Every structure is written in structure tokens, then in C-alpha cells.
Amino acid sequence: MAFALPPYHPPDFTASRLAQAPVARFVAVERDGVAPAEYHATSVFPEYLQLAPGDWRLLKESRMDCVVRLGAAEDLEVVEFRRLCRGDRVALGRREDGGDGILVHTSGFRAAARRAEKFAFRTLTTRETSFSYDYDELYALLGHERHQGFVLWVLGPALAFDRDARAAFVRLVRAGFVHGVLAGNALPTHDLEAALHGTALGQEIYRKRPVAEGHYKHLDTLNSLRALGSVEAAVARGLVCEGIVHALVQNHIPYVFAGSIRDDGPLPGVIADACAAQDAMRALARRATTVICLATQLHTIATGNLTPSYQVLADGRVRPVYFYSVDMSEFAAQKLINRGSLTTRAILTNAQDFVVTLERGLTTS
């Protein structure tokens, strides 16, 4: 299947509704971290603000649930509320049709309209949905993104619990299909446990047999890594010789491991400060052109909130950001859509099977 980026269709600013639209209003912040009343909150879609009659500016590096700050050079910056300082000028307006000088453009990558039946079966994505075409689309998409995009993976620990899935993901890293990784403490911990002990939470990653003192294995792993100070040191000294983390370090793939209140250890390098972790995750999300989330509901939702549905390229072209959520649970996939990430594509399957199938298709296609 051949892949081509869909064309972007900007709004028609000569249409009477937009030609007569007012200039966007900005009001100064009076208190650090507090937006003025009637602030405009951003979405995942392309948004334009009119700074002068006929001067509509597209927001760059946007994200959901933030505000728009006007810089001294009349540049527009999408920032979190916590970054606001007294005196910052913030865009106002709740009307998104141009009525407040703000336009949320939801049809920039419009597809051909399909004829809808008044009554039809299987209109929602479920475990019974056919996903063969989705895989073929992914093979074509990742073939393009490998050299012309930035593929960001969001990984849950299930990936580290299976021998074949770990090996398949390592091959994806080495083949250039992985440009960044986001995860929690569990994924690297259990991947490193597998590298050191052949287990994940005390169970063999191939035969699934529990081992003696298995409940100590991930704690021993954490303790060993904490003694060395970093996963990079463990790789450099030859303590860790295989696995996902090893492949990331060896191939210089940027990663962010964001901690939570339930973490053991945590592993060295895991960011325990929630705001610092969000900043680090957003730095990679800003670069993403395709995001693939595997069996991690909370990190998937977090990444969905950080990632817009579009990216403005260096040459000014606007392209879509593709976002996939892979999970066995229909609830988990729908939850992200219900949180506002309306462009998410769901593939309902075991994350381990998904990675093995994807890698096999990419290397044989």
C-alpha cells in the first residue's frame, strides 16, 4: 500500500463570516499561574487567531487544555496555566467560529464523505472489528515516517513480559522505526529484570514459570541499578546486554520514564516530579508525527493531552499527527476519545501480539 500525506485545507478567510470577524482580544495576567476570566482554552485541532484585520495566525506546537500567550514580537505561544506570569497577555474568547477572532479548524484534513445508512451494524470499534486494513495502513505509514517523521511510542509494562514481544520491539528500534519512547517506571524495571534474571515480576518471560524468590527479582533489579546510578552505566559496564532499554541506549533513542506514587525504587532516571515529567514528555510529543500507545491507559491519556492532531513543519506545511491506541480493553481505547483526543485510532488486541505482528509485517513488506 502506497502512502502519501493528505493535503491540508486551510480555512477560507475571505468568507464573509471570517472576513468580518473581530481581532482577537488579549488581557494581561494579574496573578502568576491564573488566567484572566473568559480565557480561551486550546484543543487538539488547528486554531487560528486574528491579530490584525486579515492577519490570521496558526498556533504552532499546540496542545489540549492550555492558553494562548502573546509575546513581545506578537508570536503566539501555547502554554500551561502554571507557566503564566503577571503581565503576560492571554487570549480571550469562548466562541470558536471566528466570533471572538479565534477559529478552531476541525476539517483541515477532510476525507471524502461516506454515505451513511440510517440503520447499520458495527459502527463502533470493538474487539470484533476487522483490523487487517489498519495494519496495512500502519506498514505504509511507518515506512514513510521511518525517514520523514518522528515516531513516538508510549509503552506499558506488558511489552516487557513476553520474550518475543521484547525481541520484536528491539528489532523495530534497530530498524529505525522508533524515534522516542514514553513510559512509566514499570516498563524499564521489568525489561531490565528480564535482561538480568530472565523474569518479569518473578515469572519467566517465555515459559511463564514462577522462579524461586521471584517477588524479589524486580526489587533486586532496582537495587542493582540504583547502586550503579543509571541505566546508561549498566549498559556501559555490560551488566545489561539485551532488551528494550539496552536498545534505546545503544541507539541513542530519547526516552522519558515518568514516575507515579505507586512506584518501587524508582529506577534511576525516572522523573518523580509530575510537572517535570510533563515537561519532558511534551518535549518529545512536540516532535511526534505518529504516536503509538501500547497497553498503558494513563500514559496514553497523558500523551493524548500533550499531542495536537497536526504539526507545522519547518517549511510551513501542515501535516496530520497520527495517533494509535492499542489495548485489549475497549474501555481503555474509548476513554482517550472521551477525554478529547478525537483523532485517536483504536486497535483492540494484545499489545504483545501487536508488536510481533507489526514488526513481522514491516520487515517482510
C-alpha positions as CSV (number, residue, x, y, z in Angstrom):
1,M,0.0,0.0,0.0
2,A,1.5,3.4,-1.0
3,F,1.4,6.2,1.5
4,A,1.1,9.9,0.9
5,L,0.4,12.6,3.5
6,P,-3.1,14.1,3.0
7,P,-3.2,17.7,1.8
8,Y,-4.1,20.3,4.4
9,H,-7.1,22.6,3.5
10,P,-6.8,25.9,5.4
11,P,-9.9,27.9,6.2
12,D,-11.3,30.3,3.6
13,F,-10.6,33.6,5.4
14,T,-12.3,35.5,2.6
15,A,-15.7,34.0,3.5
16,S,-18.0,36.7,4.9
17,R,-18.1,35.3,8.4
18,L,-14.3,35.3,8.8
19,A,-13.8,38.5,6.7
20,Q,-15.9,40.3,9.2
21,A,-14.5,38.7,12.3
22,P,-13.0,40.9,15.0
23,V,-9.4,40.9,16.1
24,A,-8.6,38.5,19.0
25,R,-8.5,40.2,22.4
26,F,-5.7,39.7,24.9
27,V,-5.8,40.7,28.6
28,A,-2.9,40.8,31.0
29,V,-2.5,38.2,33.7
30,E,-2.8,39.8,37.2
31,R,-1.6,36.8,39.2
32,D,1.1,34.2,38.5
33,G,-0.5,30.9,37.3
34,V,-4.0,32.3,37.0
35,A,-5.6,33.1,33.6
36,P,-8.0,36.0,33.2
37,A,-11.7,35.4,33.1
38,E,-13.0,34.2,29.7
39,Y,-9.6,32.9,28.6
40,H,-9.6,30.7,25.5
41,A,-8.6,27.1,26.1
42,T,-6.9,25.2,23.2
43,S,-7.9,21.9,21.7
44,V,-6.2,19.2,19.6
45,F,-7.3,20.9,16.3
46,P,-5.5,23.6,14.3
47,E,-6.5,27.0,15.7
48,Y,-6.1,30.5,14.2
49,L,-6.1,33.8,15.9
50,Q,-6.6,37.1,14.1
51,L,-4.0,39.6,15.3
52,A,-4.9,42.4,12.8
53,P,-7.6,42.5,10.1
54,G,-6.8,39.7,7.7
55,D,-3.8,38.5,9.7
56,W,-4.8,35.1,10.9
57,R,-2.0,33.1,12.7
58,L,-2.0,29.4,13.1
59,L,-0.9,28.1,16.5
60,K,2.3,26.1,16.4
61,E,3.2,23.3,18.9
62,S,-0.2,23.4,20.4
63,R,-1.8,21.0,23.0
64,M,-5.1,20.5,24.7
65,D,-6.3,22.5,27.7
66,C,-3.8,25.3,27.6
67,V,-4.0,29.1,27.0
68,V,-2.6,31.3,24.2
69,R,0.1,33.8,25.3
70,L,1.0,36.8,23.0
71,G,4.7,37.5,23.0
72,A,6.5,40.8,22.7
73,A,7.1,40.1,19.0
74,E,3.5,39.2,18.5
75,D,4.3,35.5,18.4
76,L,1.7,33.1,19.8
77,E,2.7,30.5,22.4
78,V,0.5,27.7,23.8
79,V,1.3,27.4,27.5
80,E,0.1,25.6,30.5
81,F,-1.7,27.7,33.2
82,R,1.2,27.1,35.6
83,R,3.6,29.0,33.3
84,L,1.6,32.2,33.3
85,C,3.3,35.2,34.9
86,R,1.8,38.5,35.9
87,G,1.7,40.8,32.9
88,D,1.5,38.0,30.3
89,R,-1.2,38.8,27.7
90,V,-3.6,35.9,27.3
91,A,-6.2,35.4,24.5
92,L,-9.9,35.7,25.5
93,G,-12.9,34.1,23.8
94,R,-15.1,31.1,24.1
95,R,-16.6,31.3,20.5
96,E,-14.5,29.1,18.2
97,D,-16.1,30.0,14.9
98,G,-14.3,33.3,14.4
99,G,-16.8,35.3,16.5
100,D,-14.0,36.2,19.0
101,G,-11.2,36.4,16.4
102,I,-10.4,32.7,17.1
103,L,-11.2,29.9,14.7
104,V,-10.9,26.2,15.6
105,H,-10.5,24.4,12.3
106,T,-11.7,20.8,12.5
107,S,-11.8,19.9,8.8
108,G,-8.3,20.7,7.6
109,F,-7.6,17.1,6.7
110,R,-11.1,16.3,5.4
111,A,-11.7,13.0,3.9
112,A,-14.2,12.1,1.2
113,A,-17.7,11.9,2.7
114,R,-19.2,8.5,3.0
115,R,-22.9,7.7,2.5
116,A,-24.3,6.7,5.9
117,E,-27.1,4.2,6.3
118,K,-29.9,5.2,8.6
119,F,-29.5,1.8,10.3
120,A,-26.3,-0.2,10.3
121,F,-24.4,-2.7,12.3
122,R,-20.8,-2.4,13.7
123,T,-20.5,1.3,13.6
124,L,-18.2,1.4,16.7
125,T,-14.7,-0.1,17.1
126,T,-14.9,-3.3,19.2
127,R,-12.9,-6.4,19.6
128,E,-15.0,-7.9,16.7
129,T,-13.8,-5.2,14.3
130,S,-11.6,-6.1,11.4
131,F,-8.1,-4.6,11.8
132,S,-6.3,-6.1,8.8
133,Y,-6.6,-2.8,6.9
134,D,-5.3,-0.8,10.0
135,Y,-2.1,-3.0,9.9
136,D,-1.6,-2.4,6.2
137,E,-2.1,1.4,6.8
138,L,0.5,1.2,9.6
139,Y,3.0,-0.6,7.5
140,A,2.7,2.1,4.8
141,L,2.7,5.0,7.3
142,L,5.7,3.8,9.3
143,G,7.6,3.2,6.0
144,H,7.2,6.9,5.4
145,E,7.7,8.0,9.0
146,R,10.9,6.0,9.4
147,H,12.9,8.6,7.5
148,Q,10.5,11.6,7.2
149,G,8.8,11.7,10.6
150,F,9.1,11.2,14.3
151,V,7.5,8.0,15.7
152,L,6.8,8.2,19.4
153,W,6.0,5.0,21.3
154,V,4.1,5.0,24.6
155,L,4.8,1.7,26.3
156,G,3.1,-0.2,29.1
157,P,4.9,-2.9,31.0
158,A,3.1,-5.8,29.2
159,L,5.6,-5.4,26.4
160,A,8.4,-6.5,28.7
161,F,6.6,-9.6,30.0
162,D,6.9,-11.5,26.7
163,R,10.1,-12.8,25.1
164,D,9.0,-12.5,21.5
165,A,7.5,-9.0,22.0
166,R,10.7,-7.7,23.6
167,A,12.7,-9.1,20.8
168,A,10.4,-7.7,18.1
169,F,10.5,-4.2,19.6
170,V,14.3,-4.3,19.8
171,R,14.3,-5.1,16.1
172,L,12.0,-2.1,15.5
173,V,14.4,0.1,17.3
174,R,17.4,-1.1,15.3
175,A,15.5,-0.8,12.0
176,G,14.7,2.9,12.7
177,F,11.0,2.7,13.4
178,V,11.4,4.1,17.0
179,H,12.4,7.7,17.4
180,G,11.3,8.3,21.0
181,V,9.7,6.4,23.9
182,L,7.5,7.4,26.8
183,A,6.8,5.0,29.7
184,G,6.4,4.7,33.4
185,N,8.7,3.1,35.9
186,A,7.3,-0.4,35.3
187,L,8.3,-0.8,31.7
188,P,12.0,-0.3,32.1
189,T,12.1,-2.0,35.5
190,H,10.6,-5.2,34.2
191,D,12.6,-5.0,30.9
192,L,15.8,-4.8,32.9
193,E,14.6,-7.6,35.2
194,A,14.2,-9.7,32.1
195,A,17.7,-8.8,31.0
196,L,19.2,-9.6,34.4
197,H,17.1,-12.5,35.5
198,G,15.0,-13.7,32.6
199,T,11.8,-12.9,34.5
200,A,9.2,-10.2,34.8
201,L,7.6,-9.9,38.2
202,G,9.3,-13.2,39.0
203,Q,7.8,-15.2,36.1
204,E,9.9,-16.5,33.2
205,I,9.2,-14.4,30.1
206,Y,8.9,-17.4,27.8
207,R,7.7,-20.4,29.8
208,K,5.8,-18.3,32.3
209,R,7.1,-20.5,35.2
210,P,7.5,-18.8,38.5
211,V,11.0,-18.9,39.9
212,A,12.3,-19.2,43.5
213,E,12.1,-15.9,45.3
214,G,10.5,-14.4,42.2
215,H,8.9,-11.5,44.1
216,Y,12.5,-10.2,44.8
217,K,13.6,-10.1,41.2
218,H,12.3,-6.7,40.2
219,L,13.5,-5.3,43.6
220,D,16.9,-6.8,43.1
221,T,17.0,-5.2,39.7
222,L,16.1,-1.8,41.0
223,N,18.6,-2.1,43.8
224,S,21.4,-3.1,41.4
225,L,20.6,-0.2,39.0
226,R,20.4,2.3,41.9
227,A,23.8,1.2,43.0
228,L,25.2,2.0,39.6
229,G,23.3,5.3,39.3
230,S,21.8,5.0,35.8
231,V,20.7,2.6,33.1
232,E,23.4,4.0,30.9
233,A,26.0,2.9,33.4
234,A,24.5,-0.6,33.5
235,V,24.7,-0.8,29.7
236,A,28.2,0.7,29.5
237,R,29.5,-1.8,32.2
238,G,28.0,-4.8,30.4
239,L,25.6,-5.6,33.2
240,V,22.6,-5.1,30.8
241,C,23.4,-6.7,27.4
242,E,19.9,-7.0,25.8
243,G,16.3,-5.8,25.9
244,I,14.3,-2.7,25.2
245,V,16.2,-0.3,27.4
246,H,19.5,-1.6,26.1
247,A,18.4,-1.0,22.6
248,L,17.3,2.6,23.4
249,V,20.6,3.4,25.0
250,Q,22.7,1.8,22.3
251,N,20.8,3.5,19.5
252,H,20.6,6.9,21.3
253,I,16.8,7.0,21.3
254,P,15.4,9.7,23.6
255,Y,13.1,8.5,26.3
256,V,11.1,9.8,29.2
257,F,10.3,7.5,32.2
258,A,7.7,9.3,34.3
259,G,7.1,8.0,37.8
260,S,3.9,7.7,39.9
261,I,3.1,7.4,43.6
262,R,3.0,3.6,43.5
263,D,6.5,3.1,42.1
264,D,9.1,0.9,43.7
265,G,12.5,2.3,43.8
266,P,12.1,4.1,41.5
267,L,14.6,3.2,38.8
268,P,17.4,5.8,38.3
269,G,16.3,8.3,35.7
270,V,12.6,8.0,36.4
271,I,11.2,11.5,36.8
272,A,9.2,11.6,40.0
273,D,8.1,15.3,39.8
274,A,4.8,15.3,37.9
275,C,5.3,18.8,36.3
276,A,8.9,18.0,35.3
277,A,7.8,14.7,33.8
278,Q,5.0,16.5,31.9
279,D,7.6,19.0,30.5
280,A,9.9,16.2,29.4
281,M,7.1,14.3,27.8
282,R,5.8,17.3,26.0
283,A,9.3,18.0,24.6
284,L,9.0,14.6,22.7
285,A,5.3,15.0,22.0
286,R,6.1,18.3,20.2
287,R,8.2,16.4,17.7
288,A,5.8,13.5,17.2
289,T,4.2,12.9,13.8
290,T,3.0,9.4,14.7
291,V,2.2,8.2,18.2
292,I,1.6,4.5,19.1
293,C,0.4,3.7,22.6
294,L,0.6,0.2,23.9
295,A,-1.4,-1.1,26.8
296,T,-0.9,1.9,29.2
297,Q,-4.2,3.7,29.8
298,L,-2.9,6.6,32.0
299,H,0.2,7.3,29.9
300,T,-1.9,7.1,26.7
301,I,-4.3,9.7,28.1
302,A,-1.4,11.9,29.3
303,T,0.2,11.7,25.8
304,G,-3.1,12.4,24.1
305,N,-3.5,15.6,26.1
306,L,0.0,16.7,25.2
307,T,-0.2,15.9,21.4
308,P,-2.2,18.0,18.9
309,S,-3.7,16.5,15.8
310,Y,-1.4,18.4,13.5
311,Q,2.2,19.6,13.2
312,V,3.6,22.7,11.4
313,L,6.7,21.6,9.5
314,A,9.8,23.8,9.1
315,D,8.8,24.8,5.6
316,G,5.4,25.9,6.8
317,R,3.4,22.9,5.6
318,V,0.8,21.5,7.9
319,R,0.5,17.7,8.3
320,P,-1.6,15.4,10.5
321,V,-0.2,13.7,13.6
322,Y,-1.3,10.0,13.6
323,F,-2.3,8.6,17.0
324,Y,-2.9,5.0,17.7
325,S,-4.1,3.4,20.9
326,V,-3.5,-0.4,21.2
327,D,-5.2,-2.2,24.0
328,M,-7.2,-5.3,24.8
329,S,-9.8,-3.2,26.6
330,E,-12.5,-1.4,24.6
331,F,-12.9,0.9,27.7
332,A,-9.3,1.9,27.6
333,A,-9.4,2.9,24.0
334,Q,-12.7,4.8,24.3
335,K,-11.6,6.6,27.4
336,L,-8.9,8.6,25.5
337,I,-11.5,9.6,22.9
338,N,-13.9,10.6,25.6
339,R,-11.1,12.8,27.1
340,G,-11.0,15.0,23.9
341,S,-8.4,13.2,21.7
342,L,-11.0,12.7,19.0
343,T,-8.5,11.8,16.3
344,T,-7.3,8.6,18.0
345,R,-7.4,5.3,16.1
346,A,-8.0,2.3,18.3
347,I,-6.7,-1.2,17.6
348,L,-8.1,-3.7,20.1
349,T,-5.7,-6.6,20.6
350,N,-3.0,-7.9,22.9
351,A,-0.1,-5.4,22.8
352,Q,2.5,-8.2,22.7
353,D,0.8,-9.8,19.6
354,F,0.5,-6.3,18.0
355,V,4.2,-5.6,18.2
356,V,5.2,-9.1,16.9
357,T,2.7,-8.8,14.0
358,L,3.7,-5.2,13.2
359,E,7.5,-6.0,13.2
360,R,6.9,-9.0,11.0
361,G,4.9,-7.0,8.5
362,L,7.4,-4.2,8.4
363,T,10.3,-6.4,7.8
364,T,8.6,-8.6,5.2
365,S,6.7,-5.9,3.3
